[in-house]
Structures are given as structure tokens and as C-alpha cells.
Amino acid sequence: MTTPAELPYDLLHRLPKTDLHCHLDGSLRIDTVLDLAKKQGVKLPTFDRGALTSLLVQGEHTTSLDDYLRAFDITLSVMQTEEALERSAYELAVDAHEENVRYLEVRYSPLLHIREGLRPAQVVEAVLRGLRTAKRELGIRYGVILCAIRSLGPESSLRIAELCVAFKNRGVVGFDLAGSEVNNPAKLHRQAFQLVIDNNINCTAHAGESFGPDSVHQAIHKCGAHRIGHGTRLVESGDLLNYVNDHRIALEVCPSSNVQTRAATSWETHPVDFYVDYGLRVTINTDNRLMSNTTVTKELQLCHQHYGWSLQTIKEIIIAGFKSAFMPYREKADLLAEIARELSTYTDPRGEMAGRVGLVESDLSTSGPLPTPPKPKLTAS
Ligand SMILES: [Zn+2]
């Protein structure tokens, strides 16, 4: 028998995983988009499956984040009823479960689903119903993050923050600020963040994706974000990067999405390998399973192929995902112990990492192995 050059896809598929950055309106099944449109009498640009796929699934032809975001007009057009929302949420959880995602954080903005007259609270209830059913049937754990949208303005963000407060302990675990960063600084949404934080609710923010490290700085220091969505351009500020590292602020990295939106020009220039090398708390996520035609398994496989990440590194990233979950501490500690035990049963079939699985257990403490020194490309700020 020959030794595989790469970690087998099947092995990555079987590992227990998290997906902490996953947009509901970006993660529908293509057949569901078609089916919902037909049932609801919604006019799509095309009903041809192949043609619709090329409109929705991004790739080489995508030139910017704004380009990428246009595909959402299509999915949102079929997500304006309680049935559609419940089904989308349920199917997303089923798809995540299928690749052994044990904990899924689903995010979306209720304000984008009220065009046909639904109230925002009805939207939240419908999504939670779909996720509850999936949990009951499959055991997958979940949390919902409600997204404010930068371009909709601070008043809208406050409404989302109020919804987070209303649905705290009822499935909603966090608040997020999403949308295009250019000309929409996070600090304008400070009041919404303050309301969320005053109510002891977790928050994250898309930052450093289409704008530089200033955006990450604002998200952390002006808005109090506990995690950062993407953080691709954090690499441009060595000082802030060290702060993020020192405070173990998790980065929700979504590599395929970043390359498609041109947040990173290529896999080779994406800073995630450096982040991992430097010891930042990196989590790997899908962003949009439909638009990026991806899964957590695929993202891990691509990182393995582009950066040569070992099984050990992948295990540490998986552990970082569970550690960074917006989940109560005791529950998280129990889950982490279970996941670490399970991960220790997987070994690299190529043999190179044999005997090193103990590192995963040690990573359960706050002090992990010391990071390697920074590469010189960091600029001072
Ligand atoms: Zn996102």
C-alpha cells in the first residue's frame, strides 16, 4: 500500500468540527433556491440549474466584495416567509451535521427578511424552529448570531441589538456587524454594540476584510468585539496583531471567501498561514457555503494543500474553534474534553505526526505551545 501524499479528504471529513462564521442567506442548497422560487412564485433571473449555479457560486469572475454580495439578492428573494426560513435553517444544520460539524453558529440579518411583511421577531422564531428540529433529530448544537448591516445605518443596528437582547438565552448567542466596511465605519454603530454588551451578550464584527487594520481596531476598541470576522488585513498592523494575539481574540477566517472577494489576492498571499504560525487564535469557517461552494472540510483541505498544515495543526485549529464558540463556559469545557478525546483517536496515515497528539490535550489549558517568532514583513504602526 502506498502512503498518501496528502491527508485524505475522508479523514478531514470525519474530524469533529465547528463552523462559527456561516451566513444563512449564503448557505442555501441550490435546489432549495429553485424549489422555493417555484413554490412561492418568485421570479429568478433563470430557472436553469446550471445557469443559476454560475450566478450564485463565486469564483474567478468575482472582482470585489460588492460583486460577491450581489448574489445574495437572489437567495434573499426566496427567504421572505417563515416556511422558507425554517427550511433553510434546518437544511443548513443537516448539511453541517453531514460533515461532522458539532457546533454551528448561524448568522443572518432579520431585517433582510421582512420585505413580504414578516416581523423581525417572526424571522428569528422561524430560523430557531428549523435549528431546533435539526438538533432534536441529529444532535447538532447551534447558536444564532444576529447581524446588523453597516450600510443600513445605526438605527437599524440598534433594532438588531434589541432583538439580541429579547432572544438572549433562547437560541441567540451573539451580535455581529456585517456588510461593506468602506465608508461605513464600525464606530457609527457603537450604540448598538453598547446595548448588546450592557446585556452581557457576545459580539463579533466583520472587520479587516475590505478595509485595513483601522477597521479591526475600531471593532475591538470602539465597539468591544469579542471575535473578529475575517481580519485578513490585520497583518498590516504588527502592533494590533500582537494585541489580538495577547488577548486571544479569535479570528473567524474564511479563506475561500477571502480569495473570492479579493480580501486576499490569492491563497499564497492570504495571511492565515502566518497567523497560525504566529500563534493567533485562528478558526476556519465557510462564510457562505453556497456562494463559495464550500464546507469546513473543504476549507481545511485547501489550507492543508496550500500551506502544508499537518493533522496536528488542523486539530489545534479545530480546538480553537470550540474554544471560541459563544457558548456557556461549563458546557464548552465538557464539549472540549469530549472533542479532544475524540481527536486523539485520529492519527496521520502518513505517519509523520505519530506520537504528537498529546499537544491537543495540553492546548486545553490557556497556555499552548509558544508561537514561532514573527516574520519580518510586519509593519510597525
Ligand atoms: Zn461573513
Boltz pocket constraint, residues with backbone or C-beta under 6 A from the ligand:
constraints:
  - pocket:
      binder: B
      contacts: [[A, 21], [A, 23], [A, 178], [A, 206], [A, 229], [A, 287]]
      max_distance: 6.0
